[in-house]
């Protein structure tokens, strides 16, 4: 696949704007909520930081993905959460406060964990002598500037100009959805003749990963006696990955177009599977809530 203008210029600028928009919706209270429901936050964070990479490794191994695709899947599995998961939690009656809190925490943690996990994924799947150069400190700095810094700027703007922040918040969220689709559409158009081959290579693996993440997230929440709304949110937080960040790492920082195949495929599929799950939850919401409540024991 060709990286070109979309991945090198448009994507970093767009991600900066998206993360700025997320900052416009955050306050310090979103981080303070950790003390209000520590169990749900801890479950969500551990699932995102530990369980997702493990699932990515298992799926990449199970489907015998070629090394570059396997690394692409690993990068994606290390990019959980984002504004899209917040939107799905809101639309399908999840715990929006928990979703926003997890997204806020992950956005701060991710720049420091992603470069290391990406490097060791390349070492494992590609071999010591075939890894692509990934300067860890430089990558951390790049991710910090493009993801953490705009969130902080957005929070400052919200603190000093709440009316402006409120007015901009929704348009930026809409922009984040449109720009992700636009970037993916641009990459697909550039490589249309090869797309079916790319989907054949990674489609089933991406779909399997996505379905496992959503299902396991929901079941994990229920088994650990979180509320039903929190379990729904954990499902979305695990199943909806931050495709823009994954594309940034694979296509812009590493500059390996083949690695972008899995993030593109997964990003297209996750909107559909998350929608199906959300509609299922809404349709069965009454019967689910009428079941013996696990949350009473929490």
N, C-alpha and C positions, 0 to 999 in steps of 0.2 A: 504494500500500500504506500501511497505517497503521503508524506507528512505535510511539507510545504507551509503555505501561509496560514492555513487553519490551525495547525497544531503549534506552530512556532510563535504566532502573533495573536491571533484571535482567541485561542483557548486560554492563555495566561491572563489576558486582559479581562475576558469574560468571567473567569473564575474569581478574579479579584473583586469584580463587581458583585458576583453572587455572594461571596463571603461578606462583603460590606453590607449587602442587604440582610444577611442573616444577623449581623451585628446590630442592625437597626431594630431587630425584634427582641434583643437580649438586654437584660439588666443584671446587676450583681445578684439579684434575688434568684435568678435561674441557676446560679452556681451554689447559692446558699440552700437551695432545695435539697441538696445532698443530705443535709442534716434532718430534713423533714421526712423523707422516705429513703433512708440509706440502703435498705435491703433491695428495693427495686432498682436503684441506681447501680449498686454493686453487681447485681445479676446482669444488668444490661451491659455494663462496662466489661466485665469478665467475658461475657459471651462474645462481645465485639472484638476484644483484643486477643483472646485466646482461642475461643471456639471457632470463629470464622476462618483464621489461617489454617487451623487443623482440618476443617472441612474442605477448604480449598486444596490442601495437600492431598487429602484422601481422594477427592474427585479427579484431580490432575493425574494421580497415580492409577486410579481405577480405569480411566479412559485412555491411558497411555498417550497422553498428549505430547506432541513434539515439544522439545525444550522451550522454545520461544513462546509458544502458546501456554505452556505450563507456568512459566514465569508471569505471563500476562494475567493468568487466573489468580496467581498468588498475590500480585500487586492489587488486583481488584478486591480480593478478600481482606486486604489490609487497609481498605478505604471504606469503612462502614459509615452509615448515617449521612445526613445532609438535609437541606431544606425540603427535599421531596418527601422524605419519611415523615417530617412534621406535617406536611400537607395531608398525607394519607391518614395519619393518626387523627387529624381534625375531621376529615371527611367521613371516616368510618368509626367514629365514636371511641377512639383510643384515649389514652391519658396524654393529652397534648403537653402538659407541663413536664411530664417525665420525658417525652420525646425531645422537647426543646433542651432540657437539661443534659440529656445524653449527647445530643448533637453539639452542644456548647463544649462539653468536656472533651469529646473526641476530637473536635477541631483544634483544641490546644495540645492534646497528647499526640495526635497522628504524625505531625512533622518530625517528631523525635523517634518514633518507632518504625515508621514506614521505610526509611532508607536502610536500616539494618536488616529488616525482614526481606526487603527486595534483594539486597546483596547476597544474603545466605540462600535465598531461593535460586538465584543465578548460579551460585556455587554448586548447589545440590543437583539442579536439573541440567546445567550446561557444562559442569566440570570446572576445575580450578583454572585451567589454561584457556578456557573459552569464554570466560565472563566478560561482560561489557563494563568498561570503566564507569564506576559510580563513586565520585568523591563524596564521602558521607557528610562531612561538615558543610560543604557547598550545597549539597542537596537539602540538608536540614534548613540552611539559611534561605534557599529558594522557596521551600515549602512554607517557611515561617512568614516570609514577605508576602507570598501570594494568598495564604490562607489565614494565618493567625493575625497578622497586622491589620488587614481590612476589617476583621471582626472587631478588633479593639477600637478602630476608628469609628465603626458603626455604633458601638456602644457609647462612645464619647458623644457622638452626634445626638443619639437618643437622649442622653442625660441632659444635654444643654439645649436641645431643640426638639422636644418630644413631638410637637405638631408636625414638623418637617419629616421626622422619622416615620411617624404613622402614615403620612401621605405617600411616602416613598416605598414603604414596606411591601405593599401588595404588588405594585408595578415591578419591583425587582424580583419578587417571587415568580411572577409570570414570565419575566425575562429569563430567569434561570431555567425554566422549563423549555422555553422557545429556543434558547441558545444551545442547550444540550441536543435537542432534536436537529437544529440547524447544522451543528458541527458533525453529528453522526450522518445526517443526510448528505452533507458535502463530501465526507469521506466515502460514503457508499457510492455516490455519483462518480467520484474520481476513479473508483475501482469496481464499477458495476459488473464487468465481465468476470471478475474473480470472486464476486460476493457469494455465489452459491457454493463455491469451493470452500470459502472461509466459514460459511455457516455449517457446511458438512463437517468441517474439522472441529468446530467448537460449539455448535448449537446445542447438541444433546448434553454435553458436559455443562454448559452454562445453564440450561433449563433444569438439569438435575440439581446443580448447586443451588439455584434459586428456590426451587420447591422444597429442598431439604431445609434451607435456612428459614424460610417462612414457617414451615410446619414445626420444626424443632424449636424455634423461638416461642411460638404460641404454647406448645406443650411444656417447654421448660418453665415458662411463667406460671402455668397451672400447677405443675408438679412441685414447684417451690413456693406454692401458696401465695402468689401475688394475686391482686384483684383481676377480674376479667378484662377490664379496660387496660391495665398495665400489661397483661399477657398479650393483648392485641398490639400494643405499642412495641413490645420486645420483638414480636414477629416482624413488624415493619422495619424496625431498626436493624434486624439481622438480614432481612431479605432485600431491602432497598439499599444498594451500594452507591457510593459517591462516584459515579462514572466519570465526571469531569476531572476529579483529582487523579483517578487511575489513568485517564488519557494524558493528563499532564506529565505524569511520571514516565509512562511507556513511550509516548510519542514526542514529547517536548524535551524532557530531561535526558532520557536514555536514547531517544531518537531511533527507536527500532519499530518501524511501522507494523511489523507482523505481531508484535506484542499488543497492539491496540485492538486486534481482532476480538479477543474475548471481552474486554470492556465494552466494545460496541455491541456485540451480540447480547451480552447480559443486560445492558442498559435498555435495549429494545424489548427484551422479553420481560424484564422485571415490572414494567408498567402494566403489562397485561396480567401477569400472575398475581401481582399485588391487588389489582382491581378485582379479579375473581375471588381472592381471599376476602377482601373487604366486603364485597357483595354477599358472600356466604355468611360472614359475621352479622351483617345487618339483617339478612333474612332469618337467621336463627338466633338473633339476639335475645328474644324473649325466652326461648327454650333454654338457651345457655345460661341466662341469668336466673332462671327458675331452678336450675340444678342446685344440689347441696353446695353451699358457698364455701370455697376453700379459704377465701380471704378473711373469714371470721377468725381463723386460727392464727392469722399473721399479725 
